[in-house]
Each structure stands twice: as structure tokens, then as C-alpha cells.
Amino acid sequence: MVLITIWVEIISKAMAVVPFVITSMLIGRNLMEIVEVAVMAAVATIWVEAAVVVIKAMEVAIKEVAAAAAIGITIWEAAVDIRKDLINDKVSNILIS
């Protein structure tokens, strides 16, 4: 009889705790989901920030390439002008002599 009383007492205590366990499990699960979403949002934010940095670096690189190309074109045009002048001078010298 004492053994039955002890088991009833244990079961009643366990049953009293079950709603709290279930509630804490649900809250814990929700907290974990909130933490997961927060972590995913943080990772996504980091990726977006990294993408923005890469895009800005690409913009700078494109501007640098464009500037270098403009300088290259200017140098090429100057070289062509010099070549034309040299050819004209040679032609003039040939015609004069």
C-alpha cells in the first residue's frame, strides 16, 4: 500500500510538471526559431554588405580602367599625330629635294 502511495505521489508530481515542461519546450523551440532567424538575417546582412563592398570596388576598378583607357587612347592619338607629322616631314623633305 505504501508503494502504491509513493507511485501515485510520483505520478501526480510528474503530471503537475508536464504542462510546465511542454510550455518550456514550446517556448524553447520558438526561441530557437527566433535565434535561427536572427542568425540567418545577420548572415544575410553580412552577405549584402560584402556584395555592396564588392560592387563599390568594381565601380572603382571600372573607373580606373576607363581612366587608363582614356589615357591610352590619348597616348595613341598623340603617337598617331606624331607619326603623321614625321611622315609629312619626310614627304616634304623628299618633295623639296
Summary of the structure (lengths in Angstrom):
residues: 97
radius of gyration: 41.0
end to end distance: 139.0
largest distance: 139.0
contacts: 185
relative contact order: 0.04
helix: 98%
strand: 0%
